[in-house]
Amino acid sequence: MPNAARIRGMSIRPAVLALAFVFSLAQPALPAAGQAASALPTLAPIVKRASPAVVNIATRGTIKQRGPQNPLLDDPFFRRFFDVPPGGTRERQFQSAGSGVIVDAKNGYVLTNAHVIENASEITVTLEDGTDLKAEVVGSDAPSDVAVLKVKHDGLVQLPFGDSSRLEVGDYVVAIGNPFGLQHTVTQGIVSGLSRSGITDGYEDFIQTDASINPGNSGGALVNLRGELVGINTAILSRSGGNIGIGFAIPANMAKNVMEQLVRYGAVKRGLLGVSVYTLTPDIAQSLGLKDTNGALVSEVVQGSPADKAGLRAGDVITSINNQHVKSNTDLQNSIGLLRVGDRVDVGYIRDGKARRTAATIADTPTDGAARTTDEGEEATPDIHRGLVGAQVADAPNAGGVLVRAIEAGSPAAQAGLRSNDLIVNANRTQVGNLRNLRDAARGAPSLVLTVRRGNTALLIPLR
């Protein structure tokens, strides 16, 4: 036993010493006696400059709720006797809190999230020094979750905008806000990811950060080490409602763009290019002879739209807007949706393997003509291709191509977007004059990209 104890003691001591040595290397050197305390690494100067521009936002309002269903509510006498509103709805008063950022001290403009002020009839902005100010709504845009408030006060301090497009994963950032009602709480972390999407139903290009963001931080500032605003904190990913190190912020460039339109028009006038797009998957990219999946695959060009006038066609892959790289459908949606009506844009695209460019003038968005994204259908096993299950096809009687005579509701072909009387004229970049051509193009192909004529419109429909 004595030998065993001695061996254990000897084996532990070097490990402890090694850990202590590594720990000492990781710590900043302490200042010598009399050395200025400012020599210590600190974020305090950045926080002192930025904090006066971050405000607390308190809201009050009324929302209508539909109460639990009760058979007695169907009795008109009961409703009149107890003064129950028609339909069983009732009003409920609410109070909520969030954060905001002063970005224009001269005009008193405050940036925040649209969801922070939703349904609010009274909005109070509280400055760092405790001053309460009544705020009015300049404009609010739910799809981007950005809102602009206006307050009147002398001596406001604004936070300058930074260029969020220059952010890189690993950059240090500071989040300032009012989580859980705690005034001016500061957390720090890094940029964990960029261009995150699929978080909400709106326009998304989120900055992901591990700087702690909690309820009440919404609308607060995400600041870089230059003391510039690079994001508006807006959401967290959490099962418990608390921070788990995954927070999201709207890029400052997007927020600034939306703000300019809200200030000028009171609303965002979203532009229209006039295309429908598909997700560019690896197998579809291979079918089209593309090297990667970057870009947005055009499946339809609306007749008479800016895209149509610019010469875009179904099958083109849009790769850039105004020299900004388009990686996906989300990138294209954000780029076009945040442009002003009347803006002239440079569109980069690939057609038949060759890079091309064209110019288009963004048009106003009609009520029923918004660009849309189409998902592929489910897989099955047909005679020609599994993606054509549920479609009755035959040689077109009076023209080259394959005619879709009928579509079974709910089938893979229907889910992919095929309709009766569609004329298939191309498959995987191969001209289709008859069923034999279609079979040859589909043989052994995991995916089949069809060019379809529907009336006067040419569509691109991928099948898997």
Phi and psi in degrees as a GROMACS rama.xvg file:
@    title "Ramachandran Plot"
@    xaxis  label "Phi"
@    yaxis  label "Psi"
@TYPE xy
-57.7781  -40.9789  PRO-2
-64.2855  -42.3864  ASN-3
-62.8287  -42.8267  ALA-4
-63.5744  -39.0038  ALA-5
-67.9807  -39.5642  ARG-6
-63.9241  -42.2276  ILE-7
-64.2331  -42.0381  ARG-8
-62.9863  -39.3697  GLY-9
-70.1636  -33.1438  MET-10
-75.2434  -26.728  SER-11
-81.6409  -40.1031  ILE-12
-57.2114  -48.1961  ARG-13
-60.7422  -36.9672  PRO-14
-64.5994  -41.4754  ALA-15
-64.5856  -42.9532  VAL-16
-63.8187  -39.4693  LEU-17
-64.7157  -42.9591  ALA-18
-63.7357  -40.6114  LEU-19
-63.7224  -36.8494  ALA-20
-67.93  -44.1893  PHE-21
-62.9149  -41.8964  VAL-22
-62.3256  -38.4297  PHE-23
-67.1417  -32.5474  SER-24
-68.5441  -30.8973  LEU-25
-79.2544  -15.5239  ALA-26
-89.8084  141.284  GLN-27
-66.6834  144.536  PRO-28
-63.7627  135.98  ALA-29
-73.0987  144.954  LEU-30
-68.638  144.433  PRO-31
-67.7618  163.072  ALA-32
-56.5912  128.662  ALA-33
88.6978  -9.84605  GLY-34
-74.6109  145.426  GLN-35
-61.816  135.841  ALA-36
-65.0999  -20.4616  ALA-37
-67.3096  -10.8563  SER-38
-70.2783  -15.7002  ALA-39
-71.0216  140.104  LEU-40
-64.3636  130.686  PRO-41
-155.161  151.216  THR-42
-97.827  2.9165  LEU-43
-55.3691  -43.4891  ALA-44
-60.5656  -38.7428  PRO-45
-66.3764  -44.0148  ILE-46
-64.0976  -40.1789  VAL-47
-63.4306  -36.8971  LYS-48
-73.9008  -36.8867  ARG-49
-86.7574  -33.5796  ALA-50
-57.2037  -41.1898  SER-51
-60.8919  -19.722  PRO-52
-89.2394  -9.83702  ALA-53
-96.64  128.696  VAL-54
-122.643  159.809  VAL-55
-92.8782  139.815  ASN-56
-121.084  118.608  ILE-57
-110.891  134.279  ALA-58
-126.308  150.603  THR-59
-131.409  148.537  ARG-60
-174.221  -172.543  GLY-61
-132.127  133.721  THR-62
-124.334  149.32  ILE-63
-94.2169  131.979  LYS-64
-124.281  146.77  GLN-65
-97.3603  117.503  ARG-66
-71.9195  174.193  GLY-67
-62.3205  143.101  PRO-68
-70.1831  134.421  GLN-69
-138.283  132.787  ASN-70
-56.6873  -29.2411  PRO-71
-64.3057  -26.3945  LEU-72
-67.5999  -16.3018  LEU-73
-80.5332  -10.0596  ASP-74
-89.3441  114.084  ASP-75
-57.2858  -37.1355  PRO-76
-62.8008  -43.5144  PHE-77
-61.9968  -43.5092  PHE-78
-64.2884  -40.9078  ARG-79
-68.7324  -40.7964  ARG-80
-64.059  -41.1142  PHE-81
-99.7271  8.86526  PHE-82
55.6798  47.194  ASP-83
-86.9324  126.962  VAL-84
-61.4512  153.312  PRO-85
-56.2451  140.568  PRO-86
82.0181  -2.30113  GLY-87
76.6203  13.9317  GLY-88
-82.9829  152.828  THR-89
-142.811  158.354  ARG-90
-99.2114  142.789  GLU-91
-132.118  130.592  ARG-92
-77.9385  143.774  GLN-93
-138.109  157.515  PHE-94
-132.986  141.415  GLN-95
-148.228  166.951  SER-96
-138.523  148.453  ALA-97
-154.239  -159.707  GLY-98
-131.134  169.131  SER-99
-156.668  169.52  GLY-100
-132.357  126.295  VAL-101
-77.3225  118.522  ILE-102
-115.3  -8.80059  VAL-103
-145.346  95.8113  ASP-104
-68.6619  -34.9021  ALA-105
-62.9827  -46.0874  LYS-106
-94.7733  -6.1605  ASN-107
73.8707  29.1824  GLY-108
-84.0657  133.584  TYR-109
-123.045  126.29  VAL-110
-89.9062  139.305  LEU-111
-154.708  -173.303  THR-112
-88.4349  146.905  ASN-113
-63.3417  -35.3979  ALA-114
-71.2897  -18.8087  HIS-115
-67.7918  -35.3846  VAL-116
-108.236  10.6964  ILE-117
-60.6145  131.793  GLU-118
64.3109  12.5757  ASN-119
-80.4704  134.734  ALA-120
-104.183  -15.8178  SER-121
-139.982  126.253  GLU-122
-126.633  126.724  ILE-123
-118.917  126.739  THR-124
-103.51  126.361  VAL-125
-111.453  122.61  THR-126
-77.7071  171.968  LEU-127
-60.3583  -32.9865  GLU-128
-83.997  4.8526  ASP-129
94.7795  -2.03077  GLY-130
-68.3383  128.545  THR-131
-96.7543  132.256  ASP-132
-129.677  137.536  LEU-133
-77.2421  136.766  LYS-134
-118.907  146.845  ALA-135
-113.925  151.672  GLU-136
-86.4572  120.342  VAL-137
-78.2424  -42.4273  VAL-138
-177.431  155.746  GLY-139
-141.467  138.458  SER-140
-129.619  102.237  ASP-141
-63.6454  -41.0653  ALA-142
-58.0597  -34.4786  PRO-143
-98.4998  -7.35054  SER-144
59.6641  40.562  ASP-145
-120.372  137.834  VAL-146
-137.591  153.15  ALA-147
-123.452  127.692  VAL-148
-109.198  163.236  LEU-149
-132.087  130.31  LYS-150
-126.844  158.299  VAL-151
-117.037  117.946  LYS-152
-169.258  139.743  HIS-153
-82.6353  145.75  ASP-154
82.0519  20.4217  GLY-155
-66.2755  149.587  LEU-156
-114.168  129.625  VAL-157
-106.927  156.52  GLN-158
-103.53  125.218  LEU-159
-71.008  147.622  PRO-160
-74.389  139.859  PHE-161
-103.056  170.767  GLY-162
-92.295  99.9209  ASP-163
-67.7819  -17.5866  SER-164
-70.4844  -14.5855  SER-165
-92.8838  -2.12843  ARG-166
-66.0157  146.471  LEU-167
-130.765  150.958  GLU-168
-60.6853  127.711  VAL-169
107.243  -13.8514  GLY-170
-65.3635  140.967  ASP-171
-77.3611  140.018  TYR-172
-139.575  158.751  VAL-173
-124.659  132.039  VAL-174
-105.241  128.714  ALA-175
-124.779  129.855  ILE-176
-171.209  -159.193  GLY-177
-130.472  64.6384  ASN-178
-67.8077  138.028  PRO-179
53.4841  28.5949  PHE-180
80.3069  2.28607  GLY-181
-81.1049  118.931  LEU-182
-67.7141  135.905  GLN-183
43.2853  65.4833  HIS-184
-91.297  135.416  THR-185
-116.278  128.627  VAL-186
-128.433  156.187  THR-187
-132.013  154.892  GLN-188
-171.355  -152.418  GLY-189
-128.343  168.483  ILE-190
-76.8083  115.873  VAL-191
-90.1755  -22.8447  SER-192
-169.58  162.429  GLY-193
-130.909  157.584  LEU-194
56.3187  40.6846  SER-195
-75.0354  140.205  ARG-196
-141.901  176.541  SER-197
80.4349  13.0455  GLY-198
-90.8211  -41.1935  ILE-199
-127.822  -172.308  THR-200
-99.5012  2.03171  ASP-201
-101.886  -154.044  GLY-202
-78.4297  123.396  TYR-203
-129.005  132.694  GLU-204
-157.316  48.6749  ASP-205
-66.6054  146.798  PHE-206
-88.6546  126.627  ILE-207
-96.6707  135.971  GLN-208
-141.06  153.629  THR-209
-98.7892  4.28673  ASP-210
-63.2105  130.515  ALA-211
-59.0439  122.298  SER-212
-124.949  125.58  ILE-213
-130.147  169.561  ASN-214
-51.8338  130.597  PRO-215
104.965  -20.9149  GLY-216
-76.7539  -17.0105  ASN-217
-54.1969  129.32  SER-218
90.7318  -6.50588  GLY-219
-77.6334  -178.19  GLY-220
-97.9031  137.001  ALA-221
-107.914  118.609  LEU-222
-119.505  140.521  VAL-223
-87.0702  179.863  ASN-224
-75.3794  -2.42237  LEU-225
-89.8983  -2.53136  ARG-226
78.625  25.8241  GLY-227
-105.712  148.753  GLU-228
-77.0673  117.332  LEU-229
-113.989  -8.527  VAL-230
-165.285  158.465  GLY-231
-111.37  112.65  ILE-232
-60.1443  132.907  ASN-233
-138.084  -26.7586  THR-234
-157.007  159.64  ALA-235
-130.976  156.141  ILE-236
-106.402  111.259  LEU-237
-158.247  144.141  SER-238
-90.3697  -22.5717  ARG-239
-101.904  -12.0817  SER-240
94.8253  -9.24733  GLY-241
-104.046  172.728  GLY-242
-73.6249  133.828  ASN-243
-125.085  17.0035  ILE-244
91.1536  11.2451  GLY-245
-126.851  97.6513  ILE-246
-121.322  160.614  GLY-247
-131.982  143.84  PHE-248
-133.571  143.458  ALA-249
-74.6503  127.807  ILE-250
-56.941  141.095  PRO-251
-59.2682  -35.4621  ALA-252
-62.7727  -41.3803  ASN-253
-67.8778  -45.0829  MET-254
-61.2137  -39.4208  ALA-255
-66.2245  -41.801  LYS-256
-60.5599  -47.3266  ASN-257
-63.8505  -41.8846  VAL-258
-59.6028  -43.1398  MET-259
-59.7791  -39.4525  GLU-260
-72.5483  -37.1968  GLN-261
-64.9421  -39.6913  LEU-262
-67.7719  -38.8868  VAL-263
-80.3765  -41.5057  ARG-264
-113.853  -15.6114  TYR-265
82.7778  -5.25172  GLY-266
-157.23  167.244  ALA-267
-94.7223  121.008  VAL-268
-91.6039  94.6398  LYS-269
-75.2136  139.908  ARG-270
-87.9295  166.124  GLY-271
-130.505  128.868  LEU-272
-93.0567  -36.0809  LEU-273
96.6837  38.7156  GLY-274
-130.341  150.878  VAL-275
-106.599  146.543  SER-276
-131.701  153.292  VAL-277
-110.522  156.021  TYR-278
-69.5398  130.376  THR-279
-89.8296  96.8768  LEU-280
-87.6286  163.422  THR-281
-56.9076  -41.0975  PRO-282
-71.3665  -35.157  ASP-283
-68.1486  -40.3233  ILE-284
-60.2711  -40.6163  ALA-285
-64.9197  -40.794  GLN-286
-61.8267  -32.139  SER-287
-91.2558  1.15887  LEU-288
74.9584  25.9806  GLY-289
-92.3086  151.877  LEU-290
-79.1371  -28.6864  LYS-291
-149.339  -174.622  ASP-292
-102.329  15.2134  THR-293
-74.6777  132.618  ASN-294
121.516  176.133  GLY-295
-121.229  121.11  ALA-296
-82.2389  119.383  LEU-297
-78.1478  121.059  VAL-298
-101.583  -23.3914  SER-299
-153.702  141.382  GLU-300
-116.27  121.301  VAL-301
-69.5627  128.961  VAL-302
-61.8472  130.151  GLN-303
82.0846  0.568593  GLY-304
-79.0844  169.044  SER-305
-55.8734  -38.2377  PRO-306
-64.4635  -41.0701  ALA-307
-63.3182  -45.7298  ASP-308
-65.9932  -27.8368  LYS-309
-83.0788  -5.73363  ALA-310
92.8293  8.28513  GLY-311
-70.3485  148.286  LEU-312
-134.878  159.549  ARG-313
-58.4916  134.929  ALA-314
103.422  -16.9385  GLY-315
-70.2114  150.329  ASP-316
-116.385  111.563  VAL-317
-77.2635  124.744  ILE-318
-113.68  -16.9579  THR-319
-156.957  150.905  SER-320
-128.366  118.748  ILE-321
52.7358  44.1053  ASN-322
67.1248  8.60895  ASN-323
-96.2605  127.73  GLN-324
-61.7943  134.008  HIS-325
-103.963  112.015  VAL-326
-90.2647  -28.1832  LYS-327
-155.929  178.868  SER-328
-59.6861  -36.8521  ASN-329
-62.8153  -42.8698  THR-330
-59.0012  -43.8135  ASP-331
-65.245  -43.3573  LEU-332
-59.6464  -45.976  GLN-333
-64.4887  -43.4998  ASN-334
-63.4038  -45.638  SER-335
-78.9893  -42.7911  ILE-336
-65.0475  -22.7076  GLY-337
-100.279  3.21087  LEU-338
-83.3075  156.894  LEU-339
-84.4717  148.688  ARG-340
-61.7498  131.313  VAL-341
98.3469  -12.5068  GLY-342
-65.8321  139.316  ASP-343
-97.1192  126.418  ARG-344
-121.624  148.412  VAL-345
-95.689  123.616  ASP-346
-111.512  122.161  VAL-347
-98.5707  135.725  GLY-348
-151.2  166.344  TYR-349
-116.738  130.492  ILE-350
-134.915  125.159  ARG-351
55.0901  37.9484  ASP-352
80.404  -0.89023  GLY-353
-111.399  137.245  LYS-354
-76.8128  133.377  ALA-355
-135.225  168.179  ARG-356
-138.642  149.486  ARG-357
-151.625  169.601  THR-358
-121.407  143.137  ALA-359
-138.594  151.553  ALA-360
-107.889  119.898  THR-361
-64.5362  132.289  ILE-362
-104.662  167.766  ALA-363
-69.2376  151.717  ASP-364
-86.6682  118.295  THR-365
-74.3993  167.052  PRO-366
-68.0677  -26.0911  THR-367
-124.489  17.4737  ASP-368
-119.373  25.2949  GLY-369
-71.071  148.243  ALA-370
-64.1358  148.857  ALA-371
-137.144  158.988  ARG-372
-109.354  133.708  THR-373
-113.486  135.293  THR-374
-95.4352  154.19  ASP-375
-75.1695  158.631  GLU-376
-83.4794  178.77  GLY-377
-77.9107  164.319  GLU-378
-96.1116  147.52  GLU-379
-151.657  -167.242  ALA-380
-127.147  99.3015  THR-381
-102.495  -175.468  PRO-382
-71.1779  -45.7414  ASP-383
-88.8363  -53.8322  ILE-384
-157.633  143.404  HIS-385
-62.4874  -24.5906  ARG-386
-74.6865  -10.963  GLY-387
-98.0998  8.4049  LEU-388
-59.8328  130.806  VAL-389
96.2628  -2.22568  GLY-390
-108.836  129.611  ALA-391
-94.9218  115.195  GLN-392
-121.652  154.81  VAL-393
-158.042  163.118  ALA-394
-59.4318  135.03  ASP-395
-65.6102  130.086  ALA-396
-67.171  -37.5135  PRO-397
-117.731  3.86793  ASN-398
-152.833  159.897  ALA-399
-67.0613  142.507  GLY-400
128.402  -179.393  GLY-401
-118.541  125.336  VAL-402
-93.8099  132.747  LEU-403
-86.7874  107.966  VAL-404
-81.0052  -36.3219  ARG-405
-155.853  155.195  ALA-406
-130.573  130.286  ILE-407
-80.2706  126.127  GLU-408
-58.3843  133.572  ALA-409
80.9971  -1.37119  GLY-410
-76.6449  164.522  SER-411
-54.8618  -39.098  PRO-412
-64.6791  -40.3312  ALA-413
-67.7295  -41.9769  ALA-414
-65.7835  -29.2936  GLN-415
-73.2183  -19.3278  ALA-416
114.934  1.14489  GLY-417
-70.4414  146.99  LEU-418
-132.089  162.237  ARG-419
-61.179  142.983  SER-420
74.9532  4.81852  ASN-421
-65.3593  144.362  ASP-422
-113.664  113.491  LEU-423
-82.6458  119.321  ILE-424
-117.464  -9.67276  VAL-425
-154.585  143.86  ASN-426
-142.824  121.656  ALA-427
50.2389  47.3603  ASN-428
68.2942  13.9867  ARG-429
-112.836  129.31  THR-430
-64.8663  135.56  GLN-431
-111.979  113.236  VAL-432
-102.791  -18.6584  GLY-433
-161.647  -179.148  ASN-434
-62.6809  -34.573  LEU-435
-61.9076  -43.1444  ARG-436
-60.8342  -40.8584  ASN-437
-65.4198  -41.1316  LEU-438
-63.6304  -42.6244  ARG-439
-62.559  -41.3088  ASP-440
-69.2088  -31.1292  ALA-441
-86.0133  -16.5785  ALA-442
-61.6609  117.021  ARG-443
77.4585  0.969275  GLY-444
-87.7015  124.692  ALA-445
-66.8738  -28.8526  PRO-446
-133.34  155.347  SER-447
-133.546  114.382  LEU-448
-98.2824  111.108  VAL-449
-98.2193  140.392  LEU-450
-101.613  122.679  THR-451
-122.538  136.694  VAL-452
-98.9238  125.473  ARG-453
-128.035  99.5126  ARG-454
66.913  -125.369  GLY-455
-96.9989  9.53778  ASN-456
-110.889  140.002  THR-457
-101.402  129.379  ALA-458
-119.004  155.181  LEU-459
-115.368  122.773  LEU-460
-128.116  108.148  ILE-461
-79.3495  139.328  PRO-462
-119.995  143.292  LEU-463
